[in-house]
Amino acid sequence: MNAFVATFIYFVLAIIVVLVGLVIFEWITTKYKDWDEVSDGNHAVALSIAGKIIGICIILSFAIYHSISIWETVIWGGYGVVLQMIAYLLFELFTRKFSVQDKIKQNNIAVGIISFAVSLGLAFVIGASIT
């Protein structure tokens, strides 16, 4: 396949996977709607979303690099998104003194930064495990 065509296909694929991932993440966060909060200037939600977007893209970059075909990239990318969602749910579960969703909705920047870091850090771990 022509390298320019393949690059375009991976680009479109990344956009689709990111959008699907964000929709599913918004279903998980039941206490607020991401884009409504961003529209209202909630920086903590924006940080959390940014971490999710960058995290998904990191995983996809590893998937592209290590996959033989576009379909293999889709499978690894989807699996990585699922693992990112599990990580987010575990982050909420292990934070017993407060609800991550509540704090992010309240525009707690500190929790937003940690959410961002969790998404990025685990994206590198998930991505590096794709071989």
C-alpha positions as CSV (number, residue, x, y, z in Angstrom):
1,M,0.0,0.0,0.0
2,N,1.2,3.5,-0.8
3,A,2.7,5.1,2.3
4,F,0.6,8.3,1.8
5,V,-2.6,6.3,1.6
6,A,-1.6,4.2,4.6
7,T,-0.8,7.4,6.6
8,F,-4.2,8.9,5.7
9,I,-6.0,5.7,6.7
10,Y,-4.2,5.6,10.1
11,F,-5.1,9.3,10.6
12,V,-8.8,8.7,9.9
13,L,-8.7,5.5,12.1
14,A,-7.1,7.5,15.0
15,I,-9.8,10.1,14.8
16,I,-12.6,7.5,14.8
17,V,-11.0,5.6,17.7
18,V,-10.5,8.8,19.7
19,L,-14.1,9.9,19.1
20,V,-15.6,6.5,20.0
21,G,-13.3,6.3,23.1
22,L,-14.5,9.8,24.2
23,V,-18.1,8.8,23.8
24,I,-17.7,5.7,25.8
25,F,-15.7,7.6,28.5
26,E,-18.6,10.1,28.8
27,W,-21.0,7.2,29.3
28,I,-18.8,6.0,32.2
29,T,-18.7,9.5,33.8
30,T,-22.3,9.6,34.9
31,K,-22.1,12.7,37.2
32,Y,-21.5,15.2,34.4
33,K,-21.4,15.7,30.7
34,D,-17.8,16.3,29.5
35,W,-18.5,18.9,26.8
36,D,-21.1,20.8,28.8
37,E,-18.5,21.2,31.6
38,V,-15.8,22.3,29.1
39,S,-18.2,24.8,27.6
40,D,-18.7,26.2,31.1
41,G,-14.9,26.6,31.6
42,N,-14.3,23.5,33.8
43,H,-10.5,23.2,33.6
44,A,-10.4,19.9,35.5
45,V,-12.7,18.2,33.0
46,A,-10.6,19.7,30.1
47,L,-7.5,18.2,31.7
48,S,-9.2,14.8,32.1
49,I,-10.4,14.8,28.5
50,A,-7.0,15.9,27.2
51,G,-5.4,13.0,29.1
52,K,-7.8,10.6,27.6
53,I,-7.2,11.9,24.0
54,I,-3.4,11.9,24.4
55,G,-3.5,8.5,26.1
56,I,-5.6,6.9,23.3
57,C,-3.3,8.4,20.7
58,I,-0.2,7.1,22.5
59,I,-1.7,3.6,22.5
60,L,-2.6,3.9,18.9
61,S,0.9,5.0,18.0
62,F,2.3,1.9,19.5
63,A,-0.4,-0.2,17.8
64,I,0.5,1.3,14.4
65,Y,4.2,0.8,15.0
66,H,3.9,-2.9,16.0
67,S,1.0,-4.1,13.8
68,I,1.2,-5.8,10.5
69,S,-2.2,-4.6,9.2
70,I,-4.8,-1.9,9.8
71,W,-7.2,-4.4,11.3
72,E,-4.5,-5.5,13.8
73,T,-4.1,-1.8,14.7
74,V,-7.9,-1.5,15.2
75,I,-7.9,-4.5,17.5
76,W,-4.9,-3.3,19.6
77,G,-6.3,0.2,19.7
78,G,-9.7,-0.9,20.8
79,Y,-8.1,-3.2,23.5
80,G,-6.0,-0.3,24.7
81,V,-9.0,2.0,25.0
82,V,-10.8,-0.7,27.1
83,L,-7.7,-0.9,29.3
84,Q,-7.7,2.9,29.7
85,M,-11.3,2.7,30.8
86,I,-10.5,0.1,33.3
87,A,-7.7,2.3,34.6
88,Y,-10.1,5.2,35.0
89,L,-12.6,3.1,36.9
90,L,-9.8,1.8,39.1
91,F,-8.6,5.3,39.7
92,E,-12.1,6.2,40.9
93,L,-12.3,3.0,43.0
94,F,-8.9,3.4,44.8
95,T,-9.6,7.1,45.6
96,R,-11.7,6.3,48.7
97,K,-11.6,9.7,50.4
98,F,-13.5,11.4,47.6
99,S,-15.2,10.8,44.3
100,V,-13.0,11.6,41.3
101,Q,-16.0,12.4,39.3
102,D,-17.4,14.8,41.9
103,K,-14.1,16.6,42.3
104,I,-13.6,16.9,38.6
105,K,-17.1,18.2,38.2
106,Q,-16.3,20.8,41.0
107,N,-13.4,22.0,38.8
108,N,-10.7,20.6,41.2
109,I,-7.6,21.2,39.1
110,A,-5.5,18.9,41.3
111,V,-7.7,15.9,40.6
112,G,-7.9,16.9,36.9
113,I,-4.0,16.9,36.7
114,I,-3.8,13.5,38.4
115,S,-6.5,12.1,36.0
116,F,-4.4,13.5,33.1
117,A,-1.3,11.8,34.5
118,V,-3.1,8.5,35.1
119,S,-4.2,8.4,31.5
120,L,-0.8,9.3,30.1
121,G,1.3,7.1,32.3
122,L,-0.9,4.0,31.8
123,A,-1.1,4.7,28.0
124,F,2.7,4.3,27.9
125,V,2.6,1.1,29.8
126,I,-0.3,-0.3,27.7
127,G,1.4,0.9,24.5
128,A,4.8,-0.6,25.4
129,S,3.1,-3.9,26.1
130,I,1.9,-4.1,22.5
131,T,4.3,-6.3,20.6
